[in-house]
């Protein structure tokens, strides 16, 4: 479905004693995301989680390696071309648009103008009020409201692959459970391959597969039960990529 082959993303350091040296943010990831599964990606801050998500969406361009989606090489495709292929992305901090209502935004995202169909989309994400359609998508909205708007515009396109970067950012604890249930329902009912970047245990518990990232590589791939010891004592932070002759390295195999 989605295959990452020897994927790298490197930056050139410009300050300090290491100025001019290349540093790998993503350091040679190989992994295949299977269709219709729910994946949760977690790990320490700065480990490469969001960078990996942005590489898949095309927001960042890979320094080396290949990204294949449904058998096609999409490494060189633009964000728009990847979106047309069926990939959707939810940002950690959704955009707000002065002078645009939710009705306008939802219609632009889906091409739907019929009010009854728009209301169906609202109900799909747990919004029951018709008046919500005419709210301005601006700074007056709460964190929970703007997240619901972004979720609605994302799932309304019925993407084949949906990526959510820390969707619980800025929302209250009471909203997290329904959000997890919504994403699981979309995964199951629409066979959507779902990738969630999160530290929140509710998303990790809901996932079919938990992937822990550190130093731009996967330190662990498995279920939450297997990940909990590494999360509890932060041993994931000590993970280092395997190198020939390094018998002491903690490596993901």
Residue pairs with C-beta under 8 A, 6 or more apart in sequence:
1 32
1 33
1 34
1 35
1 69
1 70
1 160
1 161
1 193
2 32
2 33
2 56
2 67
2 68
2 69
2 161
2 193
3 31
3 32
3 33
3 66
3 67
3 68
3 69
4 29
4 30
4 31
4 32
4 56
4 65
4 66
4 67
5 30
5 65
5 66
5 67
5 68
6 28
6 29
6 30
6 64
6 65
6 66
7 26
7 28
7 29
7 30
7 52
7 55
7 62
7 64
7 65
7 66
7 67
8 24
8 26
8 27
8 28
8 62
8 63
8 64
8 65
9 24
9 25
9 26
9 48
9 51
9 52
9 55
9 60
9 62
9 63
9 216
10 22
10 23
10 24
10 25
10 63
10 64
11 22
11 23
11 25
12 20
12 21
12 22
12 23
13 19
13 20
13 21
13 22
13 23
14 20
24 216
25 48
25 51
25 216
26 48
26 51
26 52
26 55
26 62
26 216
27 48
27 215
27 216
27 217
27 241
28 65
28 216
28 217
28 241
29 52
29 65
29 216
29 217
29 218
31 211
31 218
31 221
33 39
33 161
33 193
33 195
34 193
35 160
35 191
35 193
36 187
36 191
36 192
36 193
37 187
37 193
37 194
37 208
37 209
38 183
38 184
38 187
38 194
38 196
38 206
38 207
38 208
38 209
39 193
39 194
39 195
39 196
39 207
39 208
39 209
39 210
39 211
40 195
40 196
40 197
40 198
40 203
40 204
40 206
40 207
40 209
40 210
40 211
41 49
41 52
41 53
41 195
41 196
41 197
41 198
41 211
41 212
41 213
42 49
42 197
42 198
42 199
42 204
42 210
42 211
42 212
42 213
42 227
42 231
43 49
43 212
43 213
43 214
43 219
43 236
44 214
44 234
44 236
44 237
47 213
47 214
47 215
47 216
48 213
48 214
48 215
48 216
48 217
49 197
49 213
50 92
50 165
50 166
50 197
51 60
51 216
52 213
53 89
53 163
53 165
53 195
53 197
54 60
55 61
55 62
55 67
56 67
56 87
56 161
56 163
56 195
57 79
57 82
57 87
57 89
57 163
58 74
58 77
58 78
58 79
58 81
58 82
59 79
59 89
62 75
65 75
66 73
66 75
67 73
67 74
67 75
68 74
69 82
69 85
69 86
69 87
69 161
70 85
70 86
70 160
72 85
74 81
74 82
74 85
77 85
85 160
86 159
86 160
86 161
87 159
87 160
87 161
87 162
87 163
88 154
88 155
88 157
88 159
88 161
88 162
88 163
89 154
89 162
89 163
89 164
89 165
90 150
90 151
90 154
90 162
90 163
90 164
90 165
90 167
91 150
91 165
92 165
92 166
92 167
92 169
92 197
93 169
93 170
94 146
94 147
94 149
94 150
96 137
96 138
96 139
96 141
96 146
97 105
97 137
97 138
98 136
98 138
99 136
99 138
100 136
100 137
101 133
101 134
101 135
101 136
101 137
102 132
102 133
102 134
102 135
102 136
102 137
102 149
102 152
103 118
103 133
103 134
105 137
105 149
105 153
106 112
106 118
106 121
106 133
106 149
106 152
106 153
106 156
107 113
107 118
109 153
109 156
109 157
110 121
110 153
110 156
110 157
112 118
112 121
112 156
115 133
118 133
119 130
119 133
121 152
121 156
122 128
122 129
122 132
122 133
122 152
124 152
124 155
124 156
124 182
125 148
125 151
125 152
125 155
125 182
126 148
126 178
126 182
127 148
127 152
135 141
135 145
137 146
137 149
141 149
143 169
143 170
143 171
143 172
144 170
144 171
144 172
144 175
146 170
147 167
147 170
147 171
147 175
147 179
151 167
151 179
151 182
154 162
154 164
155 162
155 182
155 186
155 190
155 192
158 190
158 192
159 192
160 192
160 193
161 192
161 193
161 194
161 195
162 183
162 186
162 192
162 193
162 194
162 195
163 195
163 196
163 197
164 183
164 194
164 195
164 196
164 197
164 198
165 197
166 197
166 198
166 199
167 179
167 183
167 196
167 198
167 203
168 175
168 176
168 179
168 198
168 200
168 202
168 203
171 179
176 200
176 202
177 202
180 202
180 203
180 206
183 194
183 196
183 206
184 206
186 192
186 194
187 193
187 194
196 203
196 207
198 204
201 224
204 210
204 224
204 227
205 224
207 224
209 221
209 222
209 223
210 220
210 221
210 222
210 223
210 224
210 226
210 227
211 218
211 220
211 221
212 218
212 219
212 220
212 221
212 227
212 230
212 231
212 236
212 239
213 219
214 236
214 237
214 239
215 239
215 240
215 241
216 241
217 239
217 241
217 252
218 252
219 230
219 236
219 239
219 250
219 252
220 226
220 227
220 230
220 236
220 252
221 252
229 235
230 236
235 250
238 250
239 250
239 251
239 252
240 246
240 249
240 250
240 251
241 249
241 251
242 249
242 251
243 249
